[in-house]
Amino acid sequence: MKSLRAQLIFFWVLLFGMCIALAVVMLTLYRSSAGAQVAAGRGATEQSCRAIAARYAKSTAAPAPVQPQVDLLQVLLQLVLIETPHVEGGVWQGAGGHLAYAYPTYEGSGVKRDVPAAEQPLIVEMAQLAARTQQPQTDVVRGSREALIVSACPLAAPGHDLAAWTMTRTNGGALAAQGSLRAGLGVLLLLVLASGLWLGFILLRGLRHVQRLENRLAEADADGSAMPELPRTGVRELDRIVDGFNRYRLRFEEAQAHLRTAAQQRGRDQRLAALGRMTGGIAHEIRNPIATMRLRAENALAADPERQGAALQVIVGQIDRLDGLVRSLLALVQPLTLAPVDVVLHHWLEERISAVASKADAAGVQVTLQHDMPASASFDPVHLARAVDNLLDNAVRHAPRGGHVVLSASLREARTLAIRVDDDGPGVPAPLRASLFEPFATGRADGTGLGLALAREVALAHGGELHHVPLTPGTRFELELPWRIS
């Protein structure tokens, strides 16, 4: 059970179950204790009453006298009740009322000889009922502090109006505790309800705060903000987490800023490091067109005037080549200043395909766009267009006639935008892969080797990278960029 909500709900239900079980146990113990005392008292009174009736029957000759002997009755009561503690009894007759009474185990200071006045109506009622029905009778009267138990047994008499009775009271402790038990159960119930309500309140409030934080993170994620600032909740434990998260956010943003600065510095360092390597390449790339133009110009001066036009066309072509070389060098050497905006990705990629469509048609290569991509992204559309155009131009140049070039984009789980250009050409030669993104590294005789270097500089300026992935057959160049550029 890993959910905090499930654990709290389980604890809440368990608390209620334990309190209910405790209440049931307390009530059961109370009832069993009080019931046992009443049952014991009832058994004592009934047994004593039957014993009085049995001894009276043995001591009286048949037929039974109309008027029993009081002394005999008194002796019988003493003999029987002396063996039963806390039980008192007597003999009642319809014509004479109470004939005898005894309480030999009375714990008072003297000898108790009078029938209890408060219980006389119940005693008379039970004696009359026993004499009339000639059957033993028992009644239990429960009070707030004790239970009164009265038993009556018929005695042999001509008028059927003679009965013996016995009476006892249960220990008042259990019955006296009834009010306290009820009060205790009431307090227990109130505590259970209060604790359950309080626990539910804490649970709902905590879950509400957690839901608010979760919504804030979800909103920030939808807006493209990687690390939002979380509001305080007022709950000390949650605020510790919130404060820790906010402090981490500040450190994360500082680290991001340092990372961007380091990436920019890395790009500048790479450009400076490559500057030395570029010097030889630049000299070679400039020397060849100059030598060609010098040769053509000298030949034109020595040749007929009608042949000078062709020489001038060659010279103009070499000048265009030098101009393109200088433009590429300036773009590669000068630092890039990005202006990121939200771009509708599908339309922007369609423009890239349109830009290379004429060259692809001339080369007999089909260029397609894969439609599995996010709706929009944030980057510099001008600089990134130059990078993607260079990648598409290389793919079209290396794809065979009748081949295919695929342009696609996808959003990865790490919030990274990946733009891929695939072709089914022969691939990059193994000796060239180590220096593939360096200036003037090219496998074509007519290439300058600046296109991939410029595309990689654009990726680095965005905080991303350009990768080469060999395919079978073909080549993939993949631009990895942050989905949102701040």
N, C-alpha and C positions, 0 to 999 in steps of 0.2 A: 504494500500500500504506500505508494510514493507521493500521492497527492495530499497536500496539507489540508485542503478542504475535506477530503474524505476522512482523514485522520481526526479532524476536529468534530465532524458529524458523528463518527464512530464513538468518540469519547463522550459526546453529548448523550447519545443513545445509551451507552454503557452506564453513564451516571444515573440516568432515569431508571434503567433496569435494576441497578444495584439498590437504589433507594426504595423502589417498589418491593423488591425481594426482602429488604430489611424490614419494611413495614409489615409485610405478610408474616415474616418469622416472628416479629414482636407480638402481633395479634394472635398468632397461633399459640405461642407460648403462654400468653395471658389466658386464652380460652381454655387451654389444656390444664393449666394450673387451677383456675377457678372451678372448672368442671370436675376435676379430680377431687377437690375438697367437697363439693356438693355431693358427688357420688358417694364419697366415704361417709359423709354425714347422713345421707339417706339410708345407706346400708346399716349404719349403727342404730338409727331409730327404728327401722323396720325389724331388725333382728331382736332388739330389746323388747319391742311390742309383742312379737311372736313368743318370745321366751316368757313374758308375763302371762300371756294367754295359756301357754302350755302348762306352767306351774299352777295356775289357778284351776285348770281342768283336773290336774292330778290331786290337788288338795281338797277338792269339793266332791262330796258324795252325790251320786245321782239319786233322785232328781235334784237339780240345782235349787238352792233355797231362793225364796222370793227376795229376801233382804240379805245380802252378803255380809259377812263379818268384816268390819272396818279394820280391826286389829290384824286379821289375816291378810287383808289387802296391803296394809302398810308394811308388814313383814315381807311379803312377796316383792313389793316394789324395792325395798331396801336390798334384798338378796340379789335381785336381777340387775338393778341399776348401779350397784357398787362395782360391778365388773365392766361397766361402760362409761368411761370418762366423758364429762361434758354433756351427758344426756340426763334429762329430768323427765319425770312422768307421773301419771296418776290414773285414777279410775273414775269414770263418770257414769251416772245413772240418770235416766230420763226423769224419774220422780224425785230423786234426792240431790241431783247436781253432782258436785265434786265430792266423792266419798273419801278418797285418799290421795296423798301427794307426797313425792319424795325426790330429793336431789342430793344423794349421798356424796357425790364428787364435787359439790359446790366449793369454790376456792375462796369464798368470802371469810369474814372473821367469825361468823356464827353459823348456825344451822338454818338453812332455808326451808320454811314450812308452808309458804303461801304460793298459790298458783299465780304466775305472772298475770297481772290485770290486763295489760295491753294485748296479750295473746289469747285471752280467754275466749273471745268470740270465734276465733279460728279453731281453737281446741274443741269447743262445743260443737261447731259445725262438722268437724271431721269425726268426732265421736258419734254424733247422731247419724251421719251417713254410714259409718261402719256398722252401727247397731241395726239400722234399718235394712241395709243390704246384706248383713252378715258376711261381709267381705272386708279384708284389710284395705285401708285407704291411706294415701300419702300425698301431701301437698308441699310444694316448695315455693316460698315467697321470697323473691330477690329484692333486696333493698340497695340503697346507694353505698352502704358500708358493709353489709353482711347479708347472708341468706338464712331465712328461718325455715326449718324442716319439721313438719308435724306428721306423725304416723298414728293411726288408730286401728285397733283390732277388736272384733266383737268377743265378748265373754258370754259364757252360758248363763242364761237367765230366763225364767218363764215368760216374762214380758218382752223379751228381745230388746231391752232398753239399756243394757249394760255393756260398756266398752272400756278398754284400756287405751291409754294414749302415751306417746313419748315425743319428746321435742329436743332439738339441739340447734345450735347456731354455728355456722361455719366461721373459720378464722377470717376476720374482717380485713386482713392485710391485702389479699389479692383483690377483693372487691373494692376496698378503699383506694386501691391504685388504679381503678378503672378511670376515674376522672383525670388522674395524672397521665395515664396511658393515652387517653383521648387527646389531652392537651399536647403530649409529646408527639403523637402522630400528626396533629395539626401543624405543630411547629416544623416537624420533619417535612410535611408536604409543602409548607410555605418556603422552607429552605430549598427544597428540590425545585420548585417553580422559580424562585428567585435566581438560583444558580443557573438553571436552564435558560431563563430569559437573559441573564447577564452574559452567559456563554454565547448564546445566539446573537446578542448585540455585538459582542466582540468579534464573533465570526463574520457577521455581515459587514461590520465596519472595516475589518481587515481586508476582506475580499473586495469591498468597494474601492479601497485605496489601491489594492493590487491591480484591479481592473482599470482604474484610472491611469496608473503607470503603464500598464500594457497598451492601452489605447494611445497614450502619448508616444510610446516607442513605435507603434504601428503607423501613426500619422507621420512621424518623422521619417520612417522608412519609405512611406509612399511619396513623400516630398523629396526624397533623395538625400536627406541629412543623415549622415552615418551615426553621429553621436549627439542626440538632443539633450538639452538641459531638463532634468526631471524636477517637478515641483515637490516641495516638502508636503508631507501628509499630516503632520501633527502627532503621529505615533512614533515614539522614541526609537523603537527597534527598526521600523521601516525607514525612518529618517537617517539612521546610521548608514543603511544600504544606499539610500538616495544620495547622501553627502559623499560617500565613497565613490559612487558612480559618477557624480558630477566632477569630483576631483580627478578621477581617471579620464573623464572627457576632456578636461583642460590639458592634462598631460598628453592625451592622444592628439589633440589639435596642435599642440606645440610640436609633437613628434612629426605630424603630417607637414607642418610648415618647414621643419628642419629637413624632412625628406624631400619636399619640393625644391628647397634651396640646394640640397645636395645633388638632386637630379639635374638641376640647371647647371650647377658647378661642374658636375660630371660631364654634361654635354659640352660645356666650354672647354674643359680640360681635354676631352677627346678631340674637339676641333683643333685645339692648339697642338696636341700631340700629332694629329694627322697632318698639321700644316707642314711639318718638315718632310713627311712622306709625300705630300702633295707637290712639293717644289719640283722634284724630279719629273713627276708626271705632267705637271703644268708646262715645264720647259719642253718636254717631249711633244705634248699635244699642240703647243704653239709653234714649235720649230717646224713640224711637218707641214702645216698649212702655209707658213711663211716660205718655206723652201719650194713648195709647189707653186705658190703665186710668183716667186722670183723667177723660177724656171719658165713659167708660162709667159711672164712679161718679157723676158729676154728673147724667147722664141718669137713672140709677137712683134717685137721691134725689128727682128731680123727677117721676118716673113713678109709676105704680101699683105697689103691692107685688107683684102677681103677675108683673110684668115684671122685677123685681130679680134673680130667679134666673138668667135668661139673661145679664144683665150680669155677674153674679158668675162665671159659667162663662167668659166672655171674659176677665175679669180673671185667673182662675186659669190660663188658657192662656198669657197674657202673662207671668205669673210663672214658669211652666215654661220658657218661652222664655228669660227672663232667667237662670234657674238653669242651663240648658244652656250659655248663653253664658259664664257665670262659670266653670263647670267646664272648658270648653274653654280659656278664657283662663288658668286656673291650670295646666292641663296643659301649655300652650304656654310659659308664663313660667318655671315652676319647673324647675330642672335635673333631668334624668333620671338616676336611679341604676339601672344595669343589674344584673341577676342572671342571667347567661347559664348555660344548662344544655343538655345534649344532648337534642334533641327529635326524636321520630319524625316526620319531615316529612309523610308522607302523612296520618297521622291528624290532625295539627294543621291541615293545609289543609282536610280534610273538615269539621273543626269550624268553620272560617271560613265555609264554604259553608252549613253548617247555620244559622249565626247570621244570615245574610241571606236564608234561604230563604223565610220568610213574606213579606217585603217584595218579593222577586222574583216570588213567585206572585201577589201582589196587582197587580203591575205587568205581569204577563204576559211576564216575561223568563226565559229558561232559563239557569241558571248551571251550568257544567260544570267538571270538574277534569281537567287533562291529566296523564297518568300517567308521563311521561318525566321522572323526577326522582331525586336521590340518596336513599338510605335515611334518613339523619339529618343534622342540622346543629346547630351550637351558637349560640344567641342567647337573648335575653330573650323568652320566649313571651308574657308579659303585654303589655308595651309594643308589641311587634311586632304582636300581635293587634289592638290599637287602630288601628295604621297600616293594616294590610291590610283591616280592617273598614271604615275610612273610604274606602279605594280601591274596595272592592266596592260600598259604598253609593252612591258617586258614579257608578260604572259602571251600576248598576241604574237610577238616576234618569235617566241620559242615554240609555240604550238604548231603542229604540222598542218598542212592544208587539209581541210575537212575536220580539223580538231575542235576541241571545246575548251572554253574558258568560263569558269563559274565564279560569280561574285556573291558572297553571302555575308550575313551578320547575325550574331546571337548574343544574348545576355547570359552570362554565367552566374553561378551561385555566389561568387565572390564580388558581385556587383561590378563586373568587368565586361566591357564591350569588346567583342572580338570580330574584326572585319577580315575575311579570308578571300584570297584570290588563288584559285586552283587552275592549273592547265595540265594537259596530257602530253606535254612535250618530252624531250629526252632527259630533262632534269639537269641539275647543276653538277658539273664535274667534281669529283672528289677533291682534286688538288686545289680547287677554287673556293671550297666551302669555308676554310679557315679565315680567309680574307674577303669574304663575300660582301660585307657591308663597308669596307674601306674604300675611299675614293680611288678611282682609276683601276679598280679591280674588276675586270670584265673578261668574258670569254669570247666577245665578238670583235672582229677587226674594226668595225665602224662604230663601236661603242666607246663612251667616255668613262663608264663605271661610276657615274655620279648619281644616277637615279635611285639606286637602293640606299646609298649613303644619305641622300636628301630625305628619303622616306623614313629612315631610321631616326634622323634628327628631329623630324616632325613628331614621331612617336615619343621620343625622349622628352621633348618640350611639353607634351601633354601629360607627362608622368607615366608613360607606358613603355612599350618595347615592340620591336619588330623581330619575328622569328621566321626561320626557314625550316620547313618540314618536308622531307623527301616523301614522295608518293610513288606508287608502283602502278602504272607509269606516271611520270609527271612531277610537278613541284607545287608546293603550297607556301605562300607567304602570308603570315598572320600578324595583323596589327592588334595588339592588346592595349586598350585605353580604359581609363576610369569612366564609368557610365555617366557620372556627373562631375564636371570640372568647375570648382568653385573659384 
